[in-house]
Amino acid sequence: MDVLSDLLQRAQATDALVRQIIARGPWSVTYADVPSLSVVATLGGSACLRLDDGVPRQLGAGDIALITGVGSYTIADDPATPAYYVIRGGQKYTIDGEPVEWRGEYLAPRTYGDGLPGATTMVRGAYDLRGDVAQRVLALLPPLAVVSATPQTRPALDLLTTEVAREEPGQDAVLRRLLDFVLVLALRAWCAEAGPPSWYQALTAPGVGDALRHLHEDPAHRWSVAELAAKVGLSRATFAARFTSLVGQPPLTYLTAWRMTLAADLLRTTKSTVATVAHQVGYEDPFAFSVAFKRTHHQSPTTWRNQQVES
């Protein structure tokens, strides 16, 4: 499995929420208490997206916005349109905080708005990513990444908007997989548009990408720089320099950080003993594991686990 797929699979997202808006201006909605990753796409018409910083970004037909790590954002037909409603915890409110019924705006399953001619059609998907691996995924992205429509993303969005309004057996599973598909295509397109960031270059760079795949496939193995270099067909010095330049860390430093990331999620989501978790991430000595874990998480594994349970 390639590294990006591994990260996304391990990110422990809860079920993805997908909703569609079909509305003609003027309209404006603020999403508060947003999840860790949102995917917003304009299927038809245009819209304006504004984060907490107040800088508006225009979205044309087929454009996709990836939003991470923000407290709230507003989607409107025009930057000058004031917010009409606030969505918080799945409930709709006026800007004064009064609850508002959804009745009268329901058009189809998961689809809301007025449905008038000339309306803008938007799909919004939301992931609640949890755990240390999820934080790694989120750290790869800026607060807002806007991707223009491409020949690859447009058919995927058309399929998503068709499926979001259907109600068939297995529909939630279909929508989750389609949203995952759109997310990966958007990540690829964003990297191509913006110029590949170093982490994306590392995934595809000769030698480095293969080494990362080995580390992710078998993090418990007792890797050495020499063994990794031999596996990818590079000299030790060339491999170490290339890996460090693109990844930002030497190979074994990256491996330790990845092991501690996996260990944190295992401690949080399983009842395995500290010794078992240590073994799963490549440490025969639980004490050595505890020292390494405390260096990155500033607490012993047991203390960290207990704190996660309490929170």
C-alpha positions, 0 to 999 in steps of 0.5 A: 500500500502506498503511503498516502493510502496508508495515512488516509486509511489509518486516520480513523475518520468517523462516518462521513457526512454528505449534504447538498444545497441547491439555492438561488441568491441571495443566500449565506450559511455559516458552519460553526463547530466544523469537523477537522476536514471539510470538502466543499464542491460547486457543481453548478453556478458559483459561490463564495467561501470565507474562513474566519480570517474574512478573506473570500475565495470564489468557487466556480463550477467544478471547483473543490475546496478542502478546509482544515483546522478552522473554527467556522466558515461561511458559504454564500452566493456573494461576498457582500451577502450577510449570513442568514443562518448558522449550522451548529451540531446539525441544527440550524439557527438564526444569526441571533441564535434562535433554532430554525426548522428545516421544513420547507427547504427539504428537496430530496434525501440530504438535499436542501434549498429552494431548487429555483432555476439558476440556483447554485448547486453545492455538495459539502462533505465532512470528516471527523478525523481522530487520533495521531495519524489523523493529525499527520494527515491534517498537517499536510494541508493548509487551512484552505486549499482550492482546486479548479475543476479537472477532467478527473474531478468533474465526473467524480463530482457528478456521480457524487451529486447524483448519489447524494439525493438517492436513498438505496440500501448501502447508500451511506457506504456509497457516499463515504467511498465517493467522498474518499474518491473526491478527496484523493483526486482533489489532493492530487490536483492541488499538488499539481496546481500548487507545485508539489509540496515536499511531502508529495514529492517525497512520495514519488521521488525515486528511492524515497517513496519506496523507502517510505512504503517499506517503513509504513508496511513494516514499522516494527522491523529493525530498519537501518539506513544501510538496509533501506538504501540497499532496498531502494538501490541507492548508496547509503549517503545518497539515500540519507541525504535525499530522504532528509531533504524531501521528508525533513527528517533523517530516515530513522528519526522519521521511523521513530516518529511514525512508530510513536504516532501508531503507538499513540493510536493503539494506546487510545483505541485498544486495551493492549498492554504497554508491552504489547504496544511496544512490541507492535511498533518495534520495541522489544524493551518496554522501558526503551519504548516508554522513554521514546514515547515520553520524548514525543508526547511528554508523558509516559504511555500509561499516563497518556492513555489514562488522560485520553480515557478521561477526556 
